[in-house]
Amino acid sequence: MKKYPHSTRILVALDCIVFGFDGEQLKLLLIKRNFEPEMGKWSLMGGFLESNEDLEVATNRILYDLTGLKDIYFEEIKSFGKVDRDPVERTLSVCFFALINIHAHDQDSARAQNAYWIDLKSRPDLIFDHNEMVNIALERLRYKAALHPIGFELLPEQFTIPQLQKLYEAIYDSPLDRRNFSRKILSTHLLIDTGEKNQYGTTKKAILYKLDKEKYQRQFNAFHYFISDSMR
C-alpha cells in the first residue's frame, strides 16, 4: 500500500482520566510510573494507538487492562499536540474521560498496572500536560452531569437518594438542597424503587433504588437539568 510522501511519523497516545466515587469523594485512577521519563511520578493511564486499531477499540483495550471491566462509559475530550509535550518523541495525545463503579473493577488489574485511587481534591502534580487534561475533563464531567444522567455510571447497582446527592456534591464540590435534588431526580422517572431499605452507612432506612436501564438508554441524550445553571 502506498504511503503519503513525507518522512515524518508521529506517535498517537491515548490518555484516560478515569473517575470513580467511593461514597464520599470523587477519585482519579492514577499510575505511579516505573519507567523513564519521569519515573516515580504520577501519571494518567494511557497507551499508544496500534496501527490496526480504531480509537474506541484502543481506549477500550487500555481501560480493560487497567480495570478488568468492559462496556465502560467514556468520552473523547480533545487532542493535545504541543511539539514539546513529550520529551522523548513527538507524540499527539487523544484524551478521554471514563466513569466506573469504583467497587466493581478488578483491583488486581489496577495494581498490576501500578495504579491507585487518589482523591481528586488532593491529587498530586502530574507529568507532562496531564494536569491540564484532568482540569478539562472535570469541566466536561460537570457540564454533562448537570444535563444528562451520566452520574449513575459511578454508583453501585443499588443506591439511595442521599448517596446519589453525595455523588453530585462531590462532582461539583458544593452542597445541594436536599428537597430540590430529590424532587429533580425522582421527576426523571429513571429510578426503580427496589422495595428495600439501606441497612448500613449514614443513610440507614433510606429507600434503595436502582437505575431503569432501558429508560436510561432511551433518555440518555435528553436534558434533565439535575443542577442549576449557577453550579455548572
C-alpha positions as CSV (number, residue, x, y, z in Angstrom):
1,M,0.0,0.0,0.0
2,K,1.3,3.4,-0.9
3,K,2.1,5.9,1.8
4,Y,1.9,9.7,1.7
5,P,5.1,11.3,0.5
6,H,6.6,12.6,3.7
7,S,9.2,11.1,6.1
8,T,7.9,12.2,9.5
9,R,5.7,9.8,11.5
10,I,4.1,11.0,14.8
11,L,3.1,8.7,17.6
12,V,-0.5,8.8,18.8
13,A,-1.1,8.2,22.5
14,L,-4.4,7.8,24.3
15,D,-4.6,9.3,27.8
16,C,-7.5,8.3,30.1
17,I,-8.9,10.3,33.0
18,V,-10.7,7.6,35.0
19,F,-13.1,9.0,37.6
20,G,-14.6,6.9,40.4
21,F,-16.6,7.6,43.5
22,D,-16.1,5.8,46.9
23,G,-19.3,7.1,48.5
24,E,-17.7,10.2,49.9
25,Q,-15.1,11.6,47.5
26,L,-14.6,11.8,43.7
27,K,-11.4,9.9,42.8
28,L,-8.9,9.5,40.0
29,L,-7.2,6.3,39.0
30,L,-3.5,7.3,38.6
31,I,-0.4,5.3,38.0
32,K,3.0,5.7,39.7
33,R,5.4,5.5,36.7
34,N,8.0,2.8,36.9
35,F,9.8,3.8,33.8
36,E,11.5,6.8,32.3
37,P,10.9,9.6,31.6
38,E,9.5,10.9,34.9
39,M,10.0,7.6,36.7
40,G,8.4,7.6,40.2
41,K,6.0,10.5,39.3
42,W,2.2,10.3,38.9
43,S,0.6,10.0,35.5
44,L,-2.7,9.3,33.9
45,M,-3.3,5.8,32.5
46,G,-2.6,5.6,28.8
47,G,-1.0,3.8,25.9
48,F,-0.2,4.1,22.3
49,L,-2.5,3.5,19.3
50,E,-1.7,0.5,17.3
51,S,-1.7,0.7,13.5
52,N,-4.7,-1.7,13.3
53,E,-6.9,-0.1,16.0
54,D,-9.7,2.4,15.9
55,L,-9.5,5.0,18.7
56,E,-12.5,3.5,20.5
57,V,-11.0,0.0,20.3
58,A,-7.7,1.2,21.7
59,T,-9.4,3.0,24.6
60,N,-11.5,0.0,25.5
61,R,-8.3,-2.1,25.5
62,I,-6.5,0.4,27.8
63,L,-9.4,0.6,30.2
64,Y,-9.8,-3.2,30.3
65,D,-6.1,-3.7,31.0
66,L,-6.4,-1.2,33.9
67,T,-9.8,-2.1,35.4
68,G,-10.8,-5.6,34.1
69,L,-14.1,-4.0,33.1
70,K,-15.8,-3.9,29.7
71,D,-18.5,-1.5,28.4
72,I,-17.1,1.4,30.4
73,Y,-18.7,4.8,29.8
74,F,-16.1,7.1,28.2
75,E,-16.0,10.2,26.1
76,E,-13.3,11.8,23.9
77,I,-12.4,15.3,25.2
78,K,-9.8,16.8,22.9
79,S,-6.4,16.3,21.4
80,F,-3.1,17.7,22.8
81,G,-0.4,18.3,20.3
82,K,2.2,20.7,21.5
83,V,5.5,19.9,19.9
84,D,7.4,19.5,23.2
85,R,4.6,17.9,25.3
86,D,6.6,14.6,25.5
87,P,10.3,15.0,26.0
88,V,11.1,11.6,24.3
89,E,9.4,11.8,21.0
90,R,6.9,13.8,19.1
91,T,3.6,12.5,20.4
92,L,0.0,13.6,19.8
93,S,-2.4,12.6,22.6
94,V,-6.1,12.0,22.3
95,C,-7.6,12.5,25.7
96,F,-10.7,10.6,27.1
97,F,-12.5,10.6,30.4
98,A,-14.1,7.5,31.8
99,L,-16.6,6.8,34.6
100,I,-16.6,3.5,36.5
101,N,-18.1,2.0,39.6
102,I,-15.1,2.0,41.9
103,H,-16.2,-1.2,43.7
104,A,-16.8,-3.2,40.5
105,H,-13.4,-3.0,38.9
106,D,-10.7,-5.6,39.2
107,Q,-8.3,-4.2,41.8
108,D,-5.7,-6.8,40.9
109,S,-5.7,-5.4,37.3
110,A,-5.2,-1.9,38.6
111,R,-2.4,-3.0,41.0
112,A,-0.7,-4.8,38.1
113,Q,-0.5,-1.5,36.3
114,N,0.8,0.2,39.4
115,A,-2.4,2.2,39.6
116,Y,-4.1,3.7,42.7
117,W,-7.2,5.6,43.5
118,I,-6.4,9.2,44.6
119,D,-8.8,11.8,46.0
120,L,-9.4,14.3,43.2
121,K,-9.1,17.2,45.7
122,S,-5.7,16.1,46.9
123,R,-4.3,14.8,43.6
124,P,-0.5,15.1,43.2
125,D,1.2,17.1,40.4
126,L,1.1,15.0,37.2
127,I,3.6,14.7,34.4
128,F,3.6,16.4,31.0
129,D,0.3,18.2,30.3
130,H,-1.8,15.7,32.4
131,N,-2.9,18.3,34.9
132,E,-4.5,20.3,32.1
133,M,-6.2,17.2,30.9
134,V,-7.7,16.5,34.3
135,N,-9.0,20.1,34.6
136,I,-10.6,20.0,31.2
137,A,-12.1,16.5,32.0
138,L,-13.6,17.8,35.3
139,E,-15.2,20.7,33.5
140,R,-16.7,18.3,30.9
141,L,-17.9,15.9,33.6
142,R,-19.6,18.8,35.5
143,Y,-21.3,20.1,32.4
144,K,-22.5,16.7,31.2
145,A,-23.6,15.6,34.7
146,A,-25.8,18.7,35.1
147,L,-27.7,17.8,31.9
148,H,-27.5,14.1,31.4
149,P,-27.7,11.1,33.8
150,I,-24.1,10.0,33.5
151,G,-23.6,10.2,37.2
152,F,-25.3,6.8,37.6
153,E,-22.2,5.2,35.9
154,L,-20.3,5.9,39.1
155,L,-22.7,4.2,41.5
156,P,-23.3,0.6,42.6
157,E,-26.3,-1.2,41.3
158,Q,-28.5,-0.2,44.3
159,F,-28.2,3.2,45.9
160,T,-30.2,5.8,48.0
161,I,-31.1,9.3,47.0
162,P,-28.8,10.7,49.7
163,Q,-25.9,8.6,48.3
164,L,-26.7,10.0,44.8
165,Q,-26.8,13.5,46.2
166,K,-23.3,12.9,47.8
167,L,-22.0,12.0,44.4
168,Y,-23.3,15.2,42.8
169,E,-21.9,17.2,45.7
170,A,-18.5,15.6,45.2
171,I,-18.6,16.3,41.5
172,Y,-19.4,20.0,42.0
173,D,-17.6,20.4,45.3
174,S,-20.6,22.2,46.7
175,P,-23.6,21.3,48.9
176,L,-27.0,20.8,47.2
177,D,-30.5,21.4,48.6
178,R,-31.9,18.0,49.7
179,R,-35.5,18.6,48.7
180,N,-34.9,20.2,45.4
181,F,-32.3,17.5,44.4
182,S,-34.6,14.6,45.4
183,R,-37.5,16.2,43.5
184,K,-35.5,16.6,40.3
185,I,-34.0,13.1,40.5
186,L,-37.4,11.4,41.0
187,S,-39.1,13.6,38.3
188,T,-36.8,11.9,35.7
189,H,-38.6,8.5,36.3
190,L,-35.2,6.8,35.8
191,L,-35.2,5.2,39.2
192,I,-36.9,1.9,40.3
193,D,-37.9,1.5,43.9
194,T,-36.5,-1.9,44.9
195,G,-38.8,-2.2,47.9
196,E,-35.7,-2.5,50.2
197,K,-34.1,-0.1,52.6
198,N,-30.5,0.7,53.3
199,Q,-29.4,-1.1,56.4
200,Y,-25.9,0.4,56.6
201,G,-24.0,3.6,56.5
202,T,-25.3,7.1,57.2
203,T,-28.5,6.7,55.2
204,K,-30.0,3.9,57.3
205,K,-33.6,3.1,56.4
206,A,-33.4,5.2,53.2
207,I,-35.1,3.6,50.2
208,L,-32.8,1.7,47.9
209,Y,-33.3,2.5,44.2
210,K,-31.8,1.0,41.0
211,L,-31.5,2.5,37.6
212,D,-34.1,1.7,35.0
213,K,-31.5,0.9,32.4
214,E,-33.9,0.8,29.4
215,K,-35.2,4.3,30.2
216,Y,-31.6,5.4,30.8
217,Q,-30.5,4.3,27.4
218,R,-33.6,5.8,25.7
219,Q,-33.4,9.1,27.5
220,F,-29.6,9.4,27.8
221,N,-29.4,12.4,25.4
222,A,-32.4,14.1,26.9
223,F,-31.9,17.2,29.0
224,H,-32.8,16.6,32.6
225,Y,-31.2,19.7,34.3
226,F,-30.1,18.0,37.5
227,I,-28.1,21.0,38.6
228,S,-28.9,24.7,38.3
229,D,-27.1,26.9,35.8
230,S,-25.3,28.7,38.6
231,M,-23.4,25.5,39.5
232,R,-22.2,24.4,36.1
